[in-house]
């Protein structure tokens, strides 16, 4: 199985500041034949299901604010929130879909400082 | 508009079999590339993928649960059913079903149900 490791486990950022969450996979999730990274990011608020933010590592889902940016390739990925808003308080998960079983990171809890 | 909703028991006893139904609308599981899967989340813990069934009856299971889990679909009813045998208290979790888009070329979920909390206790 591909192990997904996120860092940090929790993060406190001031409103309007940048938040950066990292995700590392135990093997590459870059598919050479199409040059795509099989990596998604989800946001989960308390009592709610996960919400898809980013797929193919950097493609923003429709309706997701442009302050959310996904980057990285192969084994190292980053989710950046350029200017933190109060409604961004949540747990964020990365997930690889390069191979089965699909696997998630352990989550990063984002709070307001 | 795609929606999914999970239904089933909220409490099961150890050793019993759990059966959950995902009823969906806004898409058909006969459409090329579409899939429906299950993910669970123990209280306060991370997400864990369980199973996926695709439009062409391709089925994938988590190896850690493969001997206990079954996923089936009823295309005419727009339903997907998950069964998990020999339930244990460690299986206590919120169970979600999700829609795998046809463009996924793999498995991620762009729409999720609200989830159903299943507690395993005698």
Interface residues (C-beta under 8 A of the other chain):
Chain A: X1 X36 X38 X40 X42 X44 X48 X49 X50 X51 X52 X55 X61 X93 X95 X97 X98 X100 X101 X102 X103 X104 X105 X106 X107
Chain B: X39 X46 X47 X48 X49 X52 X60 X61 X62 X63 X64 X96 X98 X104 X105 X106 X107 X108 X109 X110 X112 X113 X114 X115
